[in-house]
Amino acid sequence: MTTITIKELQSQDEVMAAFPIIKQLRTHLNEETYLELVVEAKEKDRYRMFALMDEGEIVAVTGFKPMITLYYGRFVWVCDLVTDTNKRSKGYGEKLLNYVHEWAKANHYERVALSSGLQRTDAHRFYEDKMDYDKVSYVFKANLEDT
């Protein structure tokens, strides 16, 4: 029987241990930028990072932040959710996202929301078919460094 645990990543070493998994989703990041962004997001934006571990090995990671907006009310925004490419289709993503749902409920948040790149069709099927998420909007961005 495998031992699956979910742990909040708090120390710099714990956060860095998750980098190889996060890098599979956030390919543009190097270790230094990754660590800087996580530290700043935790300090300024209430960002939380959790790892799902199987037999002590990190196999999936999520990062989220509790938020309040007029559109969603009190909700948790999932910034990052990734399962190791070599460990997919074993239910890890579902377990980790369900953990986020439970965390949100326990902390009195009403919903969970996320965005997913247009090209990530497998992820969309997971969110819609497996996790029962509704597609409710498009996300737009403007790169201010380019203007």
C-alpha positions in Angstrom: 0.0 0.0 0.0 1.4 3.4 -1.0 1.6 6.3 1.5 0.2 9.5 0.1 0.6 12.7 2.0 -0.1 16.4 1.3 2.2 18.9 2.9 2.5 22.6 2.9 5.8 23.8 1.6 7.1 26.5 3.9 10.9 26.5 4.1 13.1 27.6 1.2 14.4 24.0 0.9 10.9 22.6 0.7 9.9 25.2 -2.0 13.0 24.4 -4.0 12.3 20.6 -3.8 9.1 21.3 -5.8 10.9 23.2 -8.6 11.4 20.2 -10.9 7.7 19.6 -10.9 6.7 23.2 -11.2 9.2 23.7 -14.0 7.1 21.2 -16.1 4.2 23.7 -16.0 6.1 27.0 -15.7 8.9 26.3 -18.3 9.9 30.0 -18.5 11.2 30.0 -14.8 14.7 29.4 -13.6 15.3 28.4 -10.0 16.3 31.9 -8.9 13.2 33.6 -10.4 11.0 30.8 -9.1 12.2 31.2 -5.6 11.9 35.0 -5.7 8.4 34.9 -6.9 7.2 32.3 -4.4 8.8 34.2 -1.5 7.2 37.5 -2.6 3.8 35.9 -3.3 3.8 34.3 0.1 4.7 37.6 1.8 2.4 39.9 -0.2 -0.3 37.8 -1.7 -1.1 35.1 0.8 0.1 32.5 -1.7 0.2 28.9 -0.3 2.1 26.0 -1.8 1.4 22.3 -1.2 2.9 19.1 -2.5 1.3 15.7 -2.8 3.9 13.1 -2.0 3.8 9.4 -2.7 6.2 7.4 -0.6 8.0 10.6 0.2 8.5 11.7 -3.4 6.9 14.9 -4.6 4.6 13.9 -7.5 2.2 16.9 -7.7 2.3 20.5 -6.6 -0.3 23.3 -6.2 0.0 26.9 -5.4 -3.1 29.0 -4.5 -4.2 32.1 -2.8 -7.4 33.1 -1.0 -9.0 36.1 -2.6 -12.1 38.3 -2.4 -13.5 40.0 -5.5 -16.9 41.4 -6.5 -17.3 38.8 -9.2 -16.5 35.6 -7.3 -16.9 36.8 -3.7 -14.7 34.8 -1.3 -12.8 32.2 -3.3 -9.5 30.4 -3.7 -7.6 31.1 -6.9 -5.5 28.1 -8.0 -2.3 29.7 -9.5 -0.5 26.5 -10.2 -1.5 22.8 -10.4 0.8 20.2 -11.9 1.5 16.5 -11.7 4.8 15.1 -12.7 4.6 14.1 -16.4 5.7 10.6 -15.6 3.1 10.2 -12.8 -0.1 11.4 -14.5 -3.4 9.5 -14.6 -2.9 8.0 -11.1 -5.4 10.4 -9.4 -2.7 12.7 -7.9 -4.1 15.9 -9.5 -7.6 15.0 -8.4 -6.5 14.3 -4.8 -4.5 17.6 -4.7 -7.4 19.7 -6.1 -9.8 18.1 -3.7 -7.5 19.0 -0.9 -7.7 22.7 -2.1 -11.5 22.4 -2.1 -11.4 21.1 1.5 -9.0 23.8 2.5 -11.3 26.4 1.0 -14.3 25.1 2.7 -12.6 24.8 6.1 -11.4 28.4 5.8 -14.9 29.7 4.8 -14.3 30.3 1.1 -17.2 29.8 -1.2 -15.6 28.5 -4.4 -12.4 27.6 -6.2 -11.4 29.1 -9.6 -8.4 28.8 -11.9 -7.3 29.5 -15.5 -5.8 27.0 -17.9 -3.9 27.7 -21.1 -5.9 27.4 -24.3 -3.5 24.6 -25.6 -3.9 22.4 -22.5 -6.9 20.4 -23.7 -6.1 17.4 -21.5 -6.2 19.7 -18.5 -9.5 21.1 -19.6 -11.0 17.6 -19.9 -9.7 16.9 -16.3 -11.3 20.1 -14.9 -14.6 19.8 -16.7 -15.2 16.1 -16.8 -13.4 14.8 -13.7 -13.6 17.8 -11.4 -16.9 19.2 -12.6 -15.7 22.7 -13.2 -17.6 25.1 -15.4 -15.9 27.1 -18.1 -17.1 30.7 -17.3 -14.7 33.2 -18.9 -11.6 33.9 -20.9 -8.6 35.3 -19.3 -6.8 38.2 -21.1 -3.4 39.7 -20.3 -1.3 42.6 -21.5 2.5 42.6 -21.3 3.3 46.1 -20.1 7.0 45.7 -20.7 6.2 45.6 -24.5 4.3 48.9 -24.6 
